[in-house]
Amino acid sequence: MDVVGERRVVIALQAGVSEIAVLGAHCDDIAIGMGGTLLTLSRSNPGLRVHALVLSGAGTPRESEERDALSAFCPQATVALTILDVPDGRAPAYWDRIKNALSLFRQSCEPDLVFATQRHDAHQDHRTLAELVPTEFRDHLTLGYEIVKWETDSPTPNLFHPLDTSTIEEKVRLLHKHYPSQAAREWFDDATFSGLSRLRGVQCRSQHAEAFVVEKATVRFVEGHTA
């Protein structure tokens, strides 16, 4: 761990990451919220296992978009993706079904890190998922990603993943390539995605960054041993 200045702490995962869980309420949530992080993790950890769960979109054209997108965002990784058909905007009414699906998903993996929506998101689907994830992943570091949208619900993140400009440019390119169904939305453009990542980059002294909300983390300081 390197400490820079008085308050800025940079932590490197020395042992690497072999398995992660990523969860989204809708097809494109994961890619929008953490596409640059997915690209970096996959390339930095060849053979990475990515377990993904998305609550809605099964049986629609969005399912094929999501499968192609996650394959592109996770190069050199193995992706296991489950997509449910919970109606968009109705997640709270399907609480039992989502809870059961999360339980099954949890049994299928033992991730080093969990990425999901964050509980202060104004969208009811995002918020429902975020509230349920900790009930199944109780002993895991869970990072809540942010999704820019119409509501003024931008979080105050407390964990940043610095990214270079080329990674953000690739993220934006892949978003446009793999989610054509969203192209007509007024917010789905280069300025939206690169603007948010530039802001988060400023906040962590980087060109760009993706930011996350950590509700609770356990830190264990282990005494080093020398031969």
C-alpha positions in Angstrom: 0.0 0.0 0.0 1.3 3.4 -1.0 0.3 6.5 1.0 0.5 9.8 -1.0 0.1 13.0 1.0 -2.1 13.0 4.1 -5.4 11.7 2.9 -5.0 10.0 -0.5 -4.4 6.3 -0.2 -3.7 4.0 -3.1 -4.2 0.3 -2.7 -2.9 -2.3 -5.1 -4.4 -5.8 -5.1 -1.1 -7.6 -4.9 -2.5 -11.1 -5.3 -4.6 -10.3 -8.3 -8.3 -11.1 -8.8 -9.4 -14.4 -10.2 -13.2 -14.2 -9.9 -15.7 -11.4 -9.7 -19.5 -11.0 -9.5 -21.2 -8.2 -11.4 -24.9 -7.5 -11.1 -27.2 -5.1 -12.9 -30.9 -4.4 -13.0 -31.0 -3.8 -16.8 -29.0 -4.7 -19.8 -26.3 -2.0 -20.1 -26.2 -1.1 -16.3 -23.0 -3.0 -15.8 -21.2 -1.7 -18.9 -22.3 1.9 -18.2 -21.4 1.8 -14.5 -18.1 0.0 -14.7 -17.1 -0.8 -18.3 -13.7 0.6 -17.9 -13.1 -1.3 -14.8 -14.2 -4.5 -16.5 -11.7 -3.9 -19.3 -8.9 -3.3 -16.9 -9.6 -6.2 -14.6 -10.0 -8.6 -17.5 -6.7 -7.6 -19.1 -4.8 -7.5 -15.9 -6.0 -10.9 -14.8 -6.0 -13.3 -17.7 -8.4 -16.2 -17.1 -10.6 -14.0 -14.9 -14.0 -15.6 -14.2 -16.9 -13.1 -14.4 -20.2 -14.2 -13.0 -23.0 -11.8 -14.1 -26.6 -11.4 -13.2 -29.1 -9.0 -14.9 -32.7 -8.8 -13.7 -34.5 -7.8 -16.9 -34.2 -8.3 -20.7 -34.4 -12.1 -21.1 -36.2 -13.1 -24.3 -35.8 -9.6 -25.9 -33.3 -8.1 -28.3 -31.6 -6.6 -25.3 -30.5 -10.1 -24.1 -28.3 -10.6 -27.2 -26.9 -7.0 -26.8 -25.9 -7.8 -23.3 -24.3 -11.1 -24.1 -22.2 -9.6 -26.9 -21.3 -6.5 -24.8 -20.1 -8.4 -21.7 -18.0 -10.6 -24.0 -16.4 -7.5 -25.5 -15.9 -5.8 -22.1 -14.3 -8.9 -20.6 -11.5 -9.8 -23.0 -9.5 -12.9 -21.9 -12.1 -13.7 -19.3 -14.7 -16.4 -18.9 -18.2 -14.9 -18.6 -21.2 -16.8 -17.1 -24.2 -14.6 -17.6 -27.8 -15.1 -16.3 -30.5 -12.7 -17.5 -34.0 -12.7 -15.9 -37.2 -11.4 -17.3 -38.3 -9.1 -14.5 -40.4 -6.3 -16.1 -38.5 -3.0 -16.4 -39.5 -0.6 -13.6 -41.3 -3.2 -11.6 -38.5 -4.8 -9.5 -40.0 -4.0 -6.1 -43.1 -6.0 -7.0 -40.8 -9.0 -7.8 -38.9 -9.0 -4.5 -39.3 -12.7 -3.8 -38.2 -13.8 -7.2 -35.2 -11.5 -7.2 -34.2 -12.7 -3.7 -34.4 -16.3 -4.9 -32.5 -15.6 -8.0 -29.8 -13.9 -6.0 -29.6 -16.9 -3.6 -29.0 -19.3 -6.6 -26.5 -16.9 -8.1 -24.6 -16.7 -4.8 -24.3 -20.5 -4.7 -22.7 -20.5 -8.2 -19.7 -18.4 -7.3 -17.2 -17.3 -4.7 -15.9 -14.0 -6.0 -13.0 -11.9 -4.8 -15.1 -8.7 -5.5 -18.7 -7.9 -6.0 -20.0 -5.0 -8.1 -23.6 -3.9 -8.1 -25.8 -0.9 -8.1 -25.8 1.4 -5.0 -28.7 1.7 -2.6 -29.2 5.5 -2.9 -29.9 5.2 -6.7 -33.3 6.9 -7.4 -34.3 4.2 -9.9 -36.5 1.6 -8.1 -35.0 -1.3 -9.9 -31.4 -0.3 -9.2 -32.2 0.4 -5.6 -34.0 -2.9 -5.0 -31.1 -4.9 -6.3 -28.6 -2.9 -4.2 -30.6 -3.5 -1.1 -30.8 -7.3 -1.7 -27.1 -7.9 -2.7 -25.7 -7.6 0.8 -28.2 -10.2 2.1 -26.5 -12.8 0.0 -22.9 -11.5 -0.3 -22.4 -10.9 3.4 -18.6 -11.4 3.6 -17.5 -9.8 0.4 -16.3 -6.4 -0.5 -19.1 -4.9 -2.6 -18.6 -1.9 -4.7 -21.7 0.1 -5.8 -21.2 1.7 -9.3 -23.1 4.8 -10.4 -25.4 5.2 -13.4 -25.8 8.7 -14.8 -29.4 9.5 -15.8 -32.3 12.0 -15.6 -32.7 11.9 -11.8 -30.4 14.1 -9.7 -29.1 11.2 -7.6 -25.4 11.3 -8.3 -23.7 9.6 -5.3 -20.8 10.8 -3.2 -18.4 8.0 -4.1 -15.6 7.0 -1.7 -13.6 4.7 -3.9 -12.1 5.6 -7.2 -10.5 3.5 -10.0 -8.3 5.7 -12.1 -8.4 5.0 -15.9 -6.5 6.4 -18.8 -8.1 8.2 -21.7 -7.7 5.2 -24.1 -9.7 2.9 -21.8 -12.6 5.4 -21.6 -12.6 5.9 -25.3 -12.8 2.1 -25.8 -15.6 1.9 -23.2 -17.6 4.6 -25.1 -17.0 2.9 -28.4 -18.2 -0.5 -27.1 -21.3 1.1 -25.5 -22.3 2.5 -28.9 -21.4 -0.7 -30.8 -23.2 -3.1 -28.5 -26.3 -1.2 -27.3 -27.9 0.2 -30.5 -31.3 -0.1 -28.9 -30.3 2.9 -26.6 -28.9 5.1 -29.4 -32.0 7.3 -29.6 -31.9 8.2 -25.9 -30.8 11.8 -25.5 -28.3 11.0 -22.7 -26.6 8.0 -24.5 -23.7 9.9 -26.0 -19.9 10.4 -25.8 -20.2 13.5 -23.7 -22.3 11.9 -21.0 -19.9 9.0 -20.4 -16.6 10.7 -20.9 -17.8 13.8 -18.9 -18.6 11.7 -15.8 -15.4 9.8 -16.0 -13.4 13.0 -16.4 -15.1 14.5 -13.3 -14.3 11.4 -11.3 -10.7 11.5 -12.6 -10.3 15.1 -11.4 -11.5 13.9 -7.9 -8.7 11.3 -7.8 -5.9 13.1 -9.7 -6.3 11.1 -12.9 -7.4 11.8 -16.4 -10.5 9.6 -16.0 -11.9 7.3 -13.4 -14.9 5.2 -12.5 -16.2 5.7 -8.9 -17.9 3.4 -6.5 -19.7 3.6 -3.2 -18.4 1.3 -0.4 -20.9 1.0 2.4 -18.8 -1.2 4.7 -15.3 -2.7 4.5 -13.3 -4.8 6.8 -9.5 -4.2 6.9 -7.1 -6.7 8.4 -3.5 -5.5 8.9 -1.4 -8.6 9.0 2.1 -8.6 10.5 4.7 -9.3 7.9 7.2 -12.2 8.2 10.7 -12.3 6.9 12.7 -15.4 6.1 
